[in-house]
């Protein structure tokens, strides 16, 4: 079973993305970057990205440019040091808020993914950072990063 299936597929990921987005908007540090996405489809795109990472269909890559494009959107922001911890905390709370994954192994995999993903995004936060083209979308399952 994929992590995508374990969380309930596209509908559950959309609920997770919506809850997560709302929590980030309510956070005094995360509110600024989340209120300036400039994209009314942000929640759906976030759900599509997570779906692909967790073993679902490649909607994000097919429609929005894949992993390098996602990193490029978030790069060069000069983010505050505690942004990553706040981001992970909002995600873990959103997993609960969206009613996803009562299974401890699934919850653990989701939290581990978000910590890893946040660390990767934060690595591209410095103003001079450059995102390489053509990075593959990472694949995450119950055992962690697969590629």
C-alpha positions, 0 to 999 in steps of 0.5 A: 500500500502506498502512503497515498492510499494509506492517508485516503487518497486525493480527498484526504490530501485536499482536506489536509492541504486546506487545514494546513494552509489555514493553520499557516495563515493563523501563524504570525511567522508563516502568515506572511509567505502563505498570504502572498502565494498569489495563486488561488489554486495553492491548496489544490496544488499542494494536495496534488504535490503531496499526492505525487510524493506519496505514490499517487498520480503525477498530477503536479509534475504533469501540470505544474512543472515538478519538483524543481518548479516547486522548489523554485517557488519557495527559493530565495526567500531568506526565511527566518530560522524558526520557519521550518519548525513552525511549518512542521508543527502546523503540518502535524496539527493539520494531520490531526485536524483533517482526521488523517492517519490514526495509524502511528506508522502513517503519522510517523511517515508523514511527520518524517516526510515533512521534516525532510521536505522542510529541510530541503526547502530551507536549504534553498532559502538563502537569496543566492541559492539556485535550484537545479533544473530537472530534479525528480519528485521525491517518493516517500512511503512508510519506510521513508524516502525511496528516491 
